Amino acid sequence: MKSTPAKMVELSADLRAFAEERVRAGEYASVDEVANAALRLLRERDERCRQVREELRGLFAEMEAGTYLEPSDDEFAEQVHSRALSHMGE
């Protein structure tokens, strides 16, 4: 597979049409802006996955060590609410 320089990215016809539609709709100034937004989202998703994996490693370690304390329903609901609010602010 031939490597393409970062400055020259070829999009499939359907992705190019999608990006061009976003530009025509006034959501972005150019296809480059659409691509940059998509790559930022991919980077954010990868970072969130990394964070979740780290949290799970910690929880599993606590479980294996016998130190994990399961939260009450209220504590769990509060944690979910807090996490949702933190993601909304991103």
VENURSUL-V434973 format. One record per residue. N is the residue number from 1. OMEGA is omega in whole degrees, 0 to 359 (* if undefined). Layout:
n = {N:N}
omega = {OMEGA:OMEGA}
//
This chain:
n = {1:2:3:4:5:6:7:8:9:10:11:12:13:14:15:16:17:18:19:20:21:22:23:24:25:26:27:28:29:30:31:32:33:34:35:36:37:38:39:40:41:42:43:44:45:46:47:48:49:50:51:52:53:54:55:56:57:58:59:60:61:62:63:64:65:66:67:68:69:70:71:72:73:74:75:76:77:78:79:80:81:82:83:84:85:86:87:88:89:90}
omega = {182:179:179:178:183:181:184:179:178:178:174:183:181:177:177:179:178:180:179:177:178:178:179:180:179:180:181:181:183:175:176:179:178:180:178:179:180:180:176:178:178:178:179:179:179:179:177:178:178:180:180:179:179:179:180:177:180:179:180:178:177:180:181:180:181:182:181:175:181:180:174:178:179:178:179:179:179:178:179:179:180:180:180:179:180:179:178:182:182:*}
//
